[in-house]
């Protein structure tokens, strides 16, 4: 389980994932953990929810879960967001956290 300084927290039926969004980037990617957020870059611009949709797609792909299982909870118009992801993503999130702290 993640501690309070982590980029995610395990809840009863899902995991709350803190994301720092970077829309309008050169490529779609998960760039690692910065502080208490997962940094996600997407090519989509921040207009009419396009970037949020692409962030959810990139996060789902990185965690190996279906796109439909990643939902935006908070931060629709902010670069600081919270997404809900399935509990099945816990191992992938732990791995992302280890990769970021070891590099």
Residue pairs with C-beta under 8 A, 6 or more apart in sequence:
1 10
2 8
2 9
2 10
2 93
2 97
5 36
6 36
6 97
7 17
7 18
7 33
7 35
7 36
7 37
7 38
7 93
7 97
8 15
8 16
8 17
8 18
8 38
8 85
8 93
9 15
9 16
10 87
10 90
13 87
14 84
14 85
14 86
14 87
15 84
15 85
15 86
15 87
15 89
15 90
15 93
16 73
16 82
16 83
16 84
17 38
17 59
17 82
17 83
17 84
17 85
17 93
18 36
18 37
18 38
18 80
18 81
18 82
19 37
19 38
19 39
19 40
19 55
19 59
19 75
19 80
19 81
19 82
19 83
20 34
20 37
20 38
20 39
20 40
20 79
20 80
20 81
21 40
21 42
21 46
21 51
21 52
21 55
21 79
21 80
21 81
22 31
22 39
22 40
22 41
22 42
22 79
23 42
23 44
23 45
23 46
23 51
23 79
24 42
24 43
24 44
24 45
24 46
24 51
25 41
25 42
25 43
26 41
26 43
27 41
27 43
28 41
28 42
28 43
28 54
28 57
28 58
29 40
29 41
29 58
30 38
30 39
30 40
30 58
30 59
30 62
30 96
31 39
31 40
31 41
32 38
32 39
32 96
32 99
32 100
32 103
33 39
33 96
33 97
33 100
33 101
34 100
37 80
38 59
38 96
40 55
40 58
40 59
42 51
42 54
42 55
42 58
43 54
44 50
44 51
44 53
44 54
45 51
49 76
52 72
52 76
52 81
55 81
55 83
56 67
56 70
56 71
56 72
56 83
57 67
57 70
59 70
59 83
59 85
60 66
60 67
60 69
60 70
60 85
61 67
62 92
62 96
63 70
63 85
63 89
63 92
63 93
64 89
64 92
65 85
65 86
65 88
65 89
65 92
69 85
69 86
70 83
70 84
70 85
71 83
71 84
72 81
72 82
72 83
73 82
73 83
73 84
74 81
74 82
75 81
75 82
85 93
